[in-house]
Amino acid sequence: MNDRFQDIRDGVRALCAQFPDAYFRKVDEARGYPDEFVDALTKAGWLAALIPQEYGGSGLGLAEASIIMEEINRCGGNSGACHGQMYNMGTLLRHGSEAQKRKYLPGIATGALRLQSMAVTEPTTGTDTTKLKTSAQRKGDRYVVNGQKVWISRVQHSDLMILLARTTPFAEVKRKSDGMSIFIVDLHHTIGKGLVVRPIANMVNHETNELFFDSLEIPAENLLGEEGKGFKYILDGLNAERTLIAAECIGDGYWFIDRAAKYANERIVFDRPIGKNQGVQFPLAEAYIEIEAANLMRFRACELFDSHLQCGAEANMAKYLAAKASWEAANACLQTHGGFGFASEYDVERKFRETRLYQVAPISTNLILSYIAEHVLGLPRSF
Ligand SMILES: Cc1cc2nc3c(=O)[nH]c(=O)nc-3n(C[C@H](O)[C@H](O)[C@H](O)COP(=O)(O)OP(=O)(O)OC[C@H]3O[C@@H](n4cnc5c(N)ncnc54)[C@H](O)[C@@H]3O)c2cc1C
């Protein structure tokens, strides 16, 4: 069915058609990075959708940006390789000075500068972000950073990284969310000069790393916004990120259903297509219903965000519903394929691994439930 985004859908689909299943399968098998695909997306301007026109982007809304992410996943690709380039710049756009925006955004829009990484998570504190231990101490015209991060994605395919660190010790702040700041880190000037990057082998072909900071010096001018307000700035960006990831899950969900329905129509066992059995049909019908419902919440979140209205609850609910629906669809698709679901050449097992991530990152399902319980239902805080 066509919708008002059909032009964007057609454009992204045409680009994705140049990168068939075999391309992504090969990249996955080699644990490589889809350089050619990301270059093509960048050249076509799709990753600069959210950058205002005055800084060289196309100034589109979140709804349009989410269609781009959805279509990549719906065509069999994995936006996780490059989605950071679309939304990490939001922190800079909202909280950077005019000089910082002029310095970085036009380069990010053309792809000459890649801002694909955002370093928040730490190994010893996990989801309890306000307890993070990485510190940045002001010394004259520099900040000196010490500490450790984990699971920081796309660092090896990025020129810049957003870093969240404590500038005032936890013991000295009134509220636990105070005293953290964000910096823009030039990776070319820091890796090997106080920053060590160690890749983490993982279940998905997702480039992610441990980072070790040992007296890393960052120019004070790389502080974004006001010192001490970094946690709030990071939170400001999460609604866009969650909604875009919801759209990726929806793209995955439709991919799984399309593939499963096709296979169920073609595969003959007991002299009839397996799709004739209601035991095969119903899980697919159920997953489809759930994807459609998640899709409505995704568009609700986009509508509120693009109207500059509060959308924390809707963005979180969209992410929750979409990640759950894509996972149900993945399971149903794999089951429909029987043994062949496990064969790499069908791509089901690859997409199955890719979509599973979104129940955990960038926010785990429990933390979304906790947000809704406390912020929407007014239940007491549990942490
Ligand atoms: C492939 C990948 C890429 C990632 N990329 C990035 C990145 O680029 N940048 C970045 O900063 N981070 C990144 N992350 C980290 C990701 O955001 C975290 O893994 C995630 O937020 C969960 O944190 P954790 O792993 O420390 O889990 P933990 O905080 O240790 O939690 C473990 C489990 O316990 C549950 N739990 C914890 N506390 C509670 C509670 N109070 N109530 C109920 N349940 C609870 C959680 O929901 C989770 O299921 C990435 C992770 C992965 C796997």
The ligand as a Tripos MOL2 file, in Angstrom:
@<TRIPOS>MOLECULE
LIG
   53    58     1     0     0
SMALL
NO_CHARGES

@<TRIPOS>ATOM
      1 C1         25.8960   -4.6080   20.0570 C.3       1 LIG1
      2 C2         25.7590   -3.5150   21.0780 C.ar      1 LIG1
      3 C3         26.0140   -2.2010   20.7040 C.ar      1 LIG1
      4 C4         25.9600   -1.1700   21.6480 C.ar      1 LIG1
      5 N1         26.3010    0.1160   21.2880 N.ar      1 LIG1
      6 C5         26.4210    1.0740   22.2520 C.ar      1 LIG1
      7 C6         26.9510    2.3700   21.9380 C.ar      1 LIG1
      8 O1         27.2690    2.6830   20.7760 O.2       1 LIG1
      9 N2         27.1000    3.2660   22.9400 N.ar      1 LIG1
     10 C7         26.7810    2.9850   24.2340 C.ar      1 LIG1
     11 O2         26.9620    3.8540   25.1060 O.2       1 LIG1
     12 N3         26.2710    1.7570   24.5680 N.ar      1 LIG1
     13 C8         26.0880    0.8080   23.6120 C.ar      1 LIG1
     14 N4         25.5940   -0.4400   23.9430 N.ar      1 LIG1
     15 C9         25.2770   -0.7390   25.3320 C.3       1 LIG1
     16 C10        23.7980   -0.9160   25.5910 C.3       1 LIG1
     17 O3         23.1530    0.3230   25.5730 O.3       1 LIG1
     18 C11        23.6930   -1.6480   26.9430 C.3       1 LIG1
     19 O4         24.1860   -2.9710   26.7580 O.3       1 LIG1
     20 C12        22.3030   -1.6740   27.4650 C.3       1 LIG1
     21 O5         21.8700   -0.3680   27.7680 O.3       1 LIG1
     22 C13        22.2090   -2.5410   28.7210 C.3       1 LIG1
     23 O6         23.2510   -2.2500   29.6020 O.3       1 LIG1
     24 P1         24.1640   -3.4360   30.1760 P.3       1 LIG1
     25 O7         24.6080   -4.2690   29.0450 O.co2     1 LIG1
     26 O8         25.2200   -2.8720   31.0500 O.co2     1 LIG1
     27 O9         23.1630   -4.2830   31.0460 O.3       1 LIG1
     28 P2         22.9060   -4.1850   32.5980 P.3       1 LIG1
     29 O10        22.6460   -2.7900   33.0430 O.co2     1 LIG1
     30 O11        23.9780   -4.9500   33.3090 O.co2     1 LIG1
     31 O12        21.5430   -5.0010   32.7060 O.3       1 LIG1
     32 C14        21.4830   -6.4240   32.4690 C.3       1 LIG1
     33 C15        20.0330   -6.8490   32.4540 C.3       1 LIG1
     34 O13        19.4270   -6.5330   33.7120 O.3       1 LIG1
     35 C16        18.2970   -5.7170   33.5180 C.3       1 LIG1
     36 N5         18.2150   -4.7050   34.5890 N.ar      1 LIG1
     37 C17        19.2200   -3.9480   35.1090 C.ar      1 LIG1
     38 N6         18.7430   -3.1470   36.0780 N.ar      1 LIG1
     39 C18        17.4110   -3.3750   36.1610 C.ar      1 LIG1
     40 C19        16.3510   -2.8600   36.9630 C.ar      1 LIG1
     41 N7         16.5760   -1.9100   37.8690 N.pl3     1 LIG1
     42 N8         15.1070   -3.3390   36.7880 N.ar      1 LIG1
     43 C20        14.8720   -4.3160   35.8750 C.ar      1 LIG1
     44 N9         15.8230   -4.8460   35.0870 N.ar      1 LIG1
     45 C21        17.0700   -4.3880   35.2310 C.ar      1 LIG1
     46 C22        18.4790   -5.0310   32.1670 C.3       1 LIG1
     47 O14        17.2460   -4.6890   31.6010 O.3       1 LIG1
     48 C23        19.2290   -6.0980   31.3760 C.3       1 LIG1
     49 O15        18.3080   -6.9610   30.7680 O.3       1 LIG1
     50 C24        25.5870   -1.4750   22.9870 C.ar      1 LIG1
     51 C25        25.2940   -2.7950   23.3460 C.ar      1 LIG1
     52 C26        25.3850   -3.8170   22.4170 C.ar      1 LIG1
     53 C27        25.1080   -5.2270   22.8580 C.3       1 LIG1
@<TRIPOS>BOND
     1     1     2 1
     2     2     3 ar
     3     2    52 ar
     4     3     4 ar
     5     4     5 ar
     6     4    50 ar
     7     5     6 ar
     8     6     7 ar
     9     6    13 1
    10     7     8 2
    11     7     9 ar
    12     9    10 ar
    13    10    11 2
    14    10    12 ar
    15    12    13 ar
    16    13    14 ar
    17    14    15 1
    18    14    50 ar
    19    15    16 1
    20    16    17 1
    21    16    18 1
    22    18    19 1
    23    18    20 1
    24    20    21 1
    25    20    22 1
    26    22    23 1
    27    23    24 1
    28    24    25 2
    29    24    26 1
    30    24    27 1
    31    27    28 1
    32    28    29 2
    33    28    30 1
    34    28    31 1
    35    31    32 1
    36    32    33 1
    37    33    34 1
    38    33    48 1
    39    34    35 1
    40    35    36 1
    41    35    46 1
    42    36    37 ar
    43    36    45 ar
    44    37    38 ar
    45    38    39 ar
    46    39    40 ar
    47    39    45 ar
    48    40    41 1
    49    40    42 ar
    50    42    43 ar
    51    43    44 ar
    52    44    45 ar
    53    46    47 1
    54    46    48 1
    55    48    49 1
    56    50    51 ar
    57    51    52 ar
    58    52    53 1
@<TRIPOS>SUBSTRUCTURE
     1 LIG1         1 GROUP 0 **** ****
